[in-house]
Each structure stands twice: as structure tokens, then as C-alpha cells.
Amino acid sequence: MTTIKVKFRPSTVEGNEGTVYYHLIHRRAMRWIGTDYHIFPSEWDSRHSSVRITGDSHRMAYLQLIQAKIRWEIRRMKTIVLEKEACVADCDIDDLLETLRLLPPCISVFCFIKSQIERKERMKRFGTAKTYCDAFRKFCTFRNGDDLAFESLTADVVEGYGAWLAGQGLKRNTMAYYLRTLRTLYHKAVEKGVAEERDIFRHVRTASVATAKRAISLECIRNIERLDLRKGSPLAFARDMFMFSLYMRGMAFVDMAFLKKSDIRHGVLSYSRRKTSQSLTIEWERPLQQIVETYASKTEGSPYLLPIIMEEDGNEYRRYKQVQQNVNRNLNKIGEMLGLKMPLTIYVARHSWASVALHMDIPLATISEGMGHNSYKTTQIYLESIGTSTVNQANRKIMQAILE
């Protein structure tokens, strides 16, 4: 029979924090396992061998985190002891101690998210790292900087977070973005055994809703393409990047940025979407070649196809984001020049390709394949945001049929 108890050792210096440790007893032999948990004597309940939650809100949050970590580690240690004793009938206390000391400490929510951000950065998945970082900052603000254990991340906490986001005046899809990212990170923690599977997001909405119309008509696209802009100007470059995205079936700007000259072979461009890793192949048409030739002098000596990222120096992601911001700023100016009633961005090209395809009666399966979507459901989100003109036309036909 093995017993594991939580103990507190006061500091030898009066007024300093003491240390929490675990007391292991096996067949009358005793050993100790230290921790990094430090509390004051007044914060220790010797009668119940537990942390006493007291002090201001920040101190209480800190003590609650320690308390949750202790509970988690005690459960894990007891499980390991039972498994060890079941496998090795004559194991001694030093065998148990060696096994228990290999047990990784309880990882808090903040620490886990930070580790995932660092992992994505090492993998050069800077976009995902930024998404995680944005979500972490927002959740950290909600928590007033107070970390917590996954055990304390409950449905009530998540619901409170959702209400707090709404109170910040955020739009529905922005709220869903933060909640969905936090849910993704929670599921990763479950996969790695850091957290237990619980339905803690059941009271919040993580799905996006249909957004305002982002597609423009074929006539507007023609007007953009025919604009007389000074060659080499920022406006001309923004227009060319918009048309390139459109000609490439609504290619995302990040994928455009990382295209390399070596991706074109035998009249075909092949690439993998950075978002989904899906491989796509597109025939290399003359309008695409003309755009590339326009900027050939700027990409001379560079492995990249377009003058967005110029070299492989570790700053590719930062450079691509800067260029994307400039392109969108200039596209918005172009939209104002043409009298568009919506902001013109590079993302409009993606929606517009789907819109034009739909109005040309191209099947949904073909549109989905062309955009590199993994399911028709994703494509339908794009098509639902195109606008109501097609539906209105259908409704008008129905009314005319009724009134004939």
C-alpha cells in the first residue's frame, strides 16, 4: 500500500514563502518529491493539507492555479503507482520514486498556448502562430493576466469569456474567431494528455456567420483590368496582384507570395496551399505570364515568382504581411476610383472568382475543386456571401409565373 500526501515546508527566513512538496510512503519507507510551488504559511491549511485561497484577486488566481496543479499531479501519481504495483509485485520505494520523478509537471493554460505558439514558429507556420498569439493576448486580457489550470477552464469560464468579448463591441465573426482558436488549442491539449476531454464550449457559438457581400461583378473586374495606371506605380502593382489572384482561381495572397519560379514546369504551375497543405495544379496561361514578365526585373536573382518576398532570409512572413497591407491599401483606392460601394481587397478576388463561376453555371463541384476547398460546405460559405441578385432573379421569375 502506497500513500502520497501533500506537505508544506516553511522557509527558514521569516516572512518568505515556503515550499509545497509530496510525501511518499511505501512499506513504511518514506521519500520526498519537491515542487516549484511557493506559498506563505498563512496560505497553507495544515488541517486539510491543502492550499488556502486568500488575498487579492491576483493572489487568489495564483493559489487556485497551484491548488489545481496539485490535484492534477496527485491524481496522475496515484494512477502511476497503481499501474506500477500491478506490473511489479515487489517494487520498492526507490523504483516508485524514480518513476514519479519522470512525471512531467502540470502544464497551465497559458504555458501550453505559449508552447504551441513557439512550436508553430519553429515550423515556420507564422500565420498560425499569429492566430494563436492573437487568441492568447485576448484571453489573457480577459483573465487580467492570471493563468489557470486546464481543470479550471470550465464551461462557465468559456461562457464568461464569450460574454466579455461581446461586451468589447466585437463583431460576431471576430468573437467566433477568438473562441474557435481557443477551442482548437484546448483540443490540442486534450490530444497531448494535458487536459481532459470536456464539452466546455457548449454555451458559446464558434461558427462564423455569412458576411457582407465581398464579390464584384464581371463588369467591375473588367474595369479594374482596363484601368490606365502608371506602369511601376503602387496602384498598378496592386491591380496586377488582384488580377493574378483572380486568374489563379482566387489564390490566397500568402500562396502567391511564396510561389517560386521552379513551381512552373511544362506549362503548369503546381503548389500546395499553406492553409491546408492541399496540392493544386493550374495551367499557366498567357495573362499570368504577362504579369510575371512585367516584374521580371524586380525578381531577377530571386527564387520567388512575384516581387513580394525577395529572398529567403528568415523575414519572409513579415515581408509578405507588409506587402499585403500595401496592396490592400492601394486596392481600396482603386475601388474608390471606380465608385465601388465596398472595400476592394485582395480577398475580393477569391470571392469574385467563385461568383463569376456561379453565374456562368459552372457546377459547385468544379468551383470547390478550383478553390482548393476540402468540402462543398466551405465553398457554399463563399457562394452565400456573393449577394442576393441570383435569388432575387429566381423570385421574380416565380412571381411572374404566378401572375401570368
C-alpha positions as CSV (number, residue, x, y, z in Angstrom):
1,M,0.0,0.0,0.0
2,T,1.4,3.4,-1.1
3,T,0.4,6.7,0.3
4,I,1.0,10.1,-1.3
5,K,0.4,13.2,0.8
6,V,0.8,16.9,0.2
7,K,3.0,18.7,2.7
8,F,4.3,22.3,3.3
9,R,7.8,23.3,4.4
10,P,8.0,26.8,5.8
11,S,11.0,29.0,4.8
12,T,13.9,29.3,7.3
13,V,13.7,33.0,6.6
14,E,10.8,34.7,8.4
15,G,8.4,36.4,6.1
16,N,9.4,34.4,3.0
17,E,7.4,31.8,1.1
18,G,7.7,28.2,1.9
19,T,7.6,25.2,-0.4
20,V,4.9,22.6,-1.1
21,Y,6.2,19.0,-1.6
22,Y,4.9,15.5,-1.8
23,H,5.4,12.9,0.9
24,L,5.6,9.3,-0.4
25,I,5.2,6.3,2.0
26,H,5.6,2.8,0.8
27,R,6.0,-0.2,3.1
28,R,7.0,2.1,5.9
29,A,9.7,3.7,3.9
30,M,9.5,7.4,3.1
31,R,10.7,9.7,0.3
32,W,10.0,13.3,-0.7
33,I,9.3,14.9,-4.1
34,G,9.9,18.6,-4.4
35,T,7.8,21.1,-6.4
36,D,8.2,24.7,-7.6
37,Y,5.1,25.8,-5.7
38,H,5.8,28.5,-3.2
39,I,3.2,29.9,-0.7
40,F,3.2,31.8,2.6
41,P,2.4,29.9,5.8
42,S,-0.9,31.7,6.1
43,E,-1.9,30.2,2.8
44,W,-1.5,26.6,3.9
45,D,-4.3,24.7,5.6
46,S,-2.4,22.1,7.7
47,R,-5.6,20.5,8.9
48,H,-6.8,19.6,5.4
49,S,-3.3,19.5,3.8
50,S,-4.4,22.0,1.1
51,V,-3.8,25.4,-0.2
52,R,-5.9,28.1,1.4
53,I,-7.3,30.5,-1.2
54,T,-6.9,34.0,0.2
55,G,-5.6,37.5,-0.7
56,D,-6.5,39.9,-3.6
57,S,-7.8,38.6,-6.9
58,H,-4.4,38.1,-8.5
59,R,-3.1,36.2,-5.5
60,M,-6.3,34.1,-5.3
61,A,-5.8,33.2,-9.0
62,Y,-2.2,32.2,-8.4
63,L,-3.2,30.0,-5.4
64,Q,-6.1,28.4,-7.4
65,L,-3.6,27.6,-10.1
66,I,-1.3,25.9,-7.6
67,Q,-4.2,24.0,-6.0
68,A,-5.4,22.7,-9.4
69,K,-1.9,21.7,-10.4
70,I,-1.5,19.7,-7.1
71,R,-4.8,17.9,-7.6
72,W,-3.8,17.0,-11.2
73,E,-0.4,15.7,-10.1
74,I,-1.8,13.7,-7.2
75,R,-4.2,12.0,-9.5
76,R,-1.5,11.2,-12.0
77,M,0.9,9.9,-9.4
78,K,-1.8,7.7,-7.8
79,T,-2.6,6.2,-11.2
80,I,1.1,5.6,-11.9
81,V,1.6,3.9,-8.5
82,L,-1.3,1.6,-9.1
83,E,-0.1,0.6,-12.5
84,K,3.5,0.1,-11.2
85,E,2.3,-2.1,-8.3
86,A,0.1,-4.1,-10.6
87,C,3.0,-4.8,-13.0
88,V,5.8,-5.2,-10.5
89,A,4.8,-7.1,-7.3
90,D,8.0,-6.5,-5.4
91,C,8.8,-2.9,-6.4
92,D,10.4,-0.8,-3.7
93,I,10.0,2.8,-2.9
94,D,13.0,3.9,-4.9
95,D,11.6,2.3,-8.0
96,L,8.3,4.2,-7.4
97,L,10.2,7.4,-6.7
98,E,12.2,7.2,-9.9
99,T,9.1,6.7,-12.0
100,L,7.2,9.5,-10.3
101,R,10.0,12.0,-10.8
102,L,9.8,11.4,-14.5
103,L,6.2,12.6,-14.4
104,P,6.1,16.0,-16.2
105,P,4.6,18.8,-14.1
106,C,1.0,20.0,-14.7
107,I,1.0,22.5,-17.6
108,S,-1.1,25.6,-17.2
109,V,-3.3,27.0,-20.0
110,F,-1.1,30.0,-20.6
111,C,2.1,27.9,-20.7
112,F,0.6,25.4,-23.1
113,I,-0.6,28.1,-25.5
114,K,2.8,29.7,-25.4
115,S,4.4,26.4,-26.2
116,Q,2.1,25.9,-29.2
117,I,3.0,29.4,-30.5
118,E,6.7,28.6,-30.2
119,R,6.1,25.3,-32.0
120,K,4.4,26.9,-34.9
121,E,7.2,29.5,-35.2
122,R,9.8,26.7,-35.3
123,M,7.7,25.0,-38.0
124,K,7.7,28.4,-39.9
125,R,3.9,28.4,-39.7
126,F,3.9,32.1,-38.9
127,G,0.3,32.7,-39.8
128,T,-1.0,30.1,-37.4
129,A,1.4,31.3,-34.8
130,K,0.0,34.8,-35.1
131,T,-3.6,33.4,-34.8
132,Y,-2.6,31.6,-31.6
133,C,-0.8,34.7,-30.4
134,D,-3.9,37.0,-31.0
135,A,-6.1,34.5,-29.2
136,F,-3.7,34.2,-26.3
137,R,-3.5,38.0,-25.8
138,K,-7.3,38.4,-25.9
139,F,-7.9,35.5,-23.4
140,C,-5.0,36.8,-21.2
141,T,-6.7,40.3,-21.1
142,F,-10.0,38.7,-20.1
143,R,-8.2,36.9,-17.3
144,N,-6.4,40.1,-16.2
145,G,-3.1,38.2,-16.8
146,D,-4.0,35.4,-14.3
147,D,-3.1,32.0,-15.5
148,L,-5.2,28.9,-14.8
149,A,-5.0,25.1,-15.0
150,F,-7.0,23.2,-17.6
151,E,-9.0,21.8,-14.8
152,S,-10.2,25.3,-14.0
153,L,-11.0,26.0,-17.7
154,T,-14.7,25.2,-17.4
155,A,-17.9,25.8,-19.4
156,D,-18.7,28.8,-17.1
157,V,-15.3,30.3,-17.7
158,V,-15.7,30.0,-21.5
159,E,-19.2,31.3,-21.4
160,G,-17.9,34.3,-19.3
161,Y,-15.2,34.8,-21.9
162,G,-17.8,34.9,-24.7
163,A,-19.9,37.4,-22.8
164,W,-16.8,39.5,-22.2
165,L,-15.9,39.5,-25.9
166,A,-19.4,40.7,-26.7
167,G,-19.0,43.5,-24.2
168,Q,-15.9,44.6,-26.0
169,G,-18.1,45.5,-29.0
170,L,-16.6,42.9,-31.3
171,K,-18.5,41.6,-34.3
172,R,-20.0,38.1,-34.3
173,N,-17.3,36.6,-36.6
174,T,-14.5,38.2,-34.6
175,M,-15.8,36.7,-31.4
176,A,-16.1,33.3,-33.1
177,Y,-12.5,33.7,-34.3
178,Y,-11.2,34.0,-30.8
179,L,-13.4,31.3,-29.3
180,R,-12.7,28.9,-32.2
181,T,-9.0,29.4,-31.8
182,L,-9.2,28.8,-28.0
183,R,-11.2,25.6,-28.7
184,T,-8.6,24.4,-31.2
185,L,-5.8,24.9,-28.6
186,Y,-7.9,23.1,-25.9
187,H,-8.4,20.1,-28.2
188,K,-4.7,20.1,-28.8
189,A,-4.1,20.0,-25.1
190,V,-6.6,17.0,-24.9
191,E,-4.7,15.2,-27.6
192,K,-1.4,15.6,-25.8
193,G,-2.9,14.4,-22.5
194,V,-2.5,17.8,-20.8
195,A,-6.3,18.3,-20.4
196,E,-9.3,16.0,-20.1
197,E,-12.0,16.0,-22.8
198,R,-15.0,18.0,-21.6
199,D,-17.7,19.9,-23.6
200,I,-16.7,23.3,-22.2
201,F,-17.6,25.2,-25.4
202,R,-21.3,24.1,-25.4
203,H,-22.6,27.5,-24.3
204,V,-20.8,29.6,-26.9
205,R,-21.0,30.0,-30.7
206,T,-17.9,29.3,-32.6
207,A,-19.3,29.1,-36.1
208,S,-18.9,32.1,-38.5
209,V,-22.0,33.8,-40.0
210,A,-22.4,34.9,-43.5
211,T,-20.6,38.2,-44.1
212,A,-21.4,41.2,-46.2
213,K,-21.0,40.8,-50.0
214,R,-17.3,40.5,-51.0
215,A,-17.6,39.7,-54.6
216,I,-17.8,42.1,-57.5
217,S,-19.3,41.7,-60.9
218,L,-17.6,40.7,-64.1
219,E,-18.0,44.2,-65.4
220,C,-16.2,45.6,-62.4
221,I,-13.4,43.1,-62.9
222,R,-13.1,44.3,-66.5
223,N,-12.9,47.9,-65.4
224,I,-10.1,47.1,-62.9
225,E,-8.2,45.2,-65.6
226,R,-8.6,48.1,-68.1
227,L,-7.6,50.9,-65.7
228,D,-4.9,53.2,-67.2
229,L,-2.4,53.2,-64.3
230,R,1.2,54.4,-64.4
231,K,3.5,51.4,-65.0
232,G,5.5,50.5,-62.0
233,S,3.3,52.5,-59.6
234,P,1.9,51.1,-56.3
235,L,-1.6,51.2,-57.8
236,A,-0.6,49.3,-60.9
237,F,1.2,46.7,-58.8
238,A,-1.9,46.3,-56.5
239,R,-4.1,45.9,-59.6
240,D,-1.8,43.3,-61.1
241,M,-1.7,41.3,-57.9
242,F,-5.5,41.4,-57.8
243,M,-5.8,40.1,-61.4
244,F,-3.1,37.5,-60.7
245,S,-5.1,36.1,-57.8
246,L,-8.2,36.1,-59.9
247,Y,-6.6,34.3,-62.8
248,M,-5.2,31.8,-60.4
249,R,-8.7,30.8,-59.3
250,G,-8.8,33.2,-56.4
251,M,-5.4,32.2,-55.0
252,A,-4.7,33.5,-51.5
253,F,-2.1,36.2,-51.2
254,V,0.1,34.1,-48.9
255,D,0.3,31.4,-51.5
256,M,1.1,34.0,-54.2
257,A,3.9,35.4,-52.0
258,F,5.6,32.0,-51.6
259,L,5.3,30.9,-55.3
260,K,8.7,30.1,-56.8
261,K,9.8,30.1,-60.4
262,S,10.6,26.4,-60.1
263,D,6.9,25.7,-59.4
264,I,6.2,26.2,-63.2
265,R,7.0,23.2,-65.3
266,H,5.8,22.2,-68.8
267,G,3.2,24.9,-68.9
268,V,1.7,24.0,-65.5
269,L,2.1,25.7,-62.1
270,S,1.9,23.3,-59.1
271,Y,1.8,24.5,-55.4
272,S,0.5,23.5,-52.0
273,R,-1.9,25.7,-50.1
274,R,-0.2,27.0,-47.0
275,K,-3.5,26.9,-45.1
276,T,-4.5,23.3,-45.8
277,S,-1.3,21.8,-47.5
278,Q,-3.6,20.7,-50.4
279,S,-1.8,20.3,-53.7
280,L,-3.2,22.3,-56.6
281,T,-2.3,22.4,-60.3
282,I,-3.1,25.3,-62.6
283,E,-2.4,25.7,-66.3
284,W,0.0,28.6,-66.9
285,E,-1.9,31.0,-69.2
286,R,-0.7,33.9,-71.2
287,P,-2.2,36.7,-68.9
288,L,-0.3,35.2,-65.9
289,Q,2.9,35.2,-67.8
290,Q,2.4,38.8,-68.8
291,I,2.1,39.9,-65.2
292,V,5.2,37.9,-64.2
293,E,7.1,39.5,-67.1
294,T,6.1,43.0,-66.0
295,Y,8.0,42.5,-62.8
296,A,10.8,40.2,-64.1
297,S,13.5,42.9,-63.5
298,K,12.5,43.1,-59.8
299,T,12.6,39.3,-59.3
300,E,15.9,38.8,-61.1
301,G,18.2,36.7,-58.9
302,S,15.3,35.8,-56.6
303,P,13.8,32.3,-56.4
304,Y,10.4,33.8,-56.0
305,L,8.0,34.3,-58.9
306,L,6.5,37.6,-57.7
307,P,8.1,40.7,-56.2
308,I,6.5,40.1,-52.8
309,I,9.2,38.1,-51.0
310,M,12.6,38.9,-52.5
311,E,14.9,36.5,-50.6
312,E,15.0,33.6,-48.1
313,D,16.4,35.4,-45.1
314,G,14.0,34.4,-42.3
315,N,11.9,37.5,-42.6
316,E,9.6,36.1,-45.4
317,Y,6.4,36.2,-43.3
318,R,7.0,39.8,-42.1
319,R,7.7,40.9,-45.7
320,Y,4.6,39.2,-47.1
321,K,2.4,40.9,-44.5
322,Q,3.8,44.3,-45.2
323,V,3.3,43.9,-48.9
324,Q,-0.2,42.6,-48.4
325,Q,-1.2,45.6,-46.3
326,N,0.2,48.0,-49.0
327,V,-1.6,46.1,-51.8
328,N,-4.9,46.2,-49.9
329,R,-4.5,49.9,-49.2
330,N,-4.0,50.6,-52.9
331,L,-6.7,48.3,-54.0
332,N,-9.1,50.3,-51.7
333,K,-8.0,53.5,-53.6
334,I,-8.8,51.7,-56.9
335,G,-12.2,50.8,-55.6
336,E,-12.9,54.4,-54.7
337,M,-11.7,55.5,-58.2
338,L,-14.3,53.1,-59.7
339,G,-17.0,54.0,-57.3
340,L,-17.3,50.6,-55.6
341,K,-19.6,50.6,-52.6
342,M,-17.4,48.1,-50.7
343,P,-13.7,48.0,-49.8
344,L,-11.7,46.3,-52.5
345,T,-9.1,43.9,-51.1
346,I,-7.1,41.0,-52.5
347,Y,-9.6,38.7,-50.8
348,V,-12.3,40.0,-53.0
349,A,-10.6,38.3,-55.9
350,R,-11.2,34.9,-54.3
351,H,-14.9,35.6,-53.8
352,S,-15.3,37.2,-57.2
353,W,-13.8,34.1,-59.0
354,A,-16.4,32.0,-57.2
355,S,-19.2,34.5,-58.1
356,V,-18.3,34.7,-61.8
357,A,-18.1,30.9,-61.9
358,L,-21.5,30.5,-60.3
359,H,-23.1,33.0,-62.7
360,M,-21.6,31.1,-65.6
361,D,-23.4,28.0,-64.4
362,I,-20.2,26.2,-63.5
363,P,-21.0,23.3,-61.2
364,L,-20.4,23.6,-57.5
365,A,-18.0,20.6,-57.5
366,T,-15.8,22.4,-60.1
367,I,-15.8,25.7,-58.2
368,S,-14.9,23.8,-55.0
369,E,-12.1,22.0,-56.7
370,G,-10.8,25.1,-58.3
371,M,-10.6,27.0,-55.0
372,G,-8.9,24.1,-53.2
373,H,-11.7,23.5,-50.7
374,N,-11.8,20.3,-48.8
375,S,-15.6,20.2,-48.8
376,Y,-18.6,21.8,-50.7
377,K,-19.7,23.2,-47.4
378,T,-16.7,25.6,-47.4
379,T,-17.4,26.6,-51.0
380,Q,-21.0,27.3,-50.1
381,I,-19.9,29.8,-47.5
382,Y,-18.3,31.8,-50.3
383,L,-21.3,31.5,-52.6
384,E,-23.7,32.5,-49.8
385,S,-21.7,35.7,-49.4
386,I,-21.9,36.6,-53.1
387,G,-25.2,38.5,-52.7
388,T,-28.9,38.2,-53.4
389,S,-29.1,39.1,-57.1
390,T,-29.4,35.5,-58.2
391,V,-32.1,34.7,-55.6
392,N,-34.0,37.9,-56.5
393,Q,-34.0,36.9,-60.1
394,A,-35.4,33.5,-59.3
395,N,-38.0,35.0,-57.1
396,R,-39.0,37.4,-59.8
397,K,-39.5,34.5,-62.3
398,I,-41.6,32.7,-59.7
399,M,-43.9,35.8,-59.2
400,Q,-44.2,36.3,-63.0
401,A,-45.2,32.7,-63.4
402,I,-47.9,33.1,-60.7
403,L,-49.2,36.4,-62.1
404,E,-49.4,35.2,-65.7
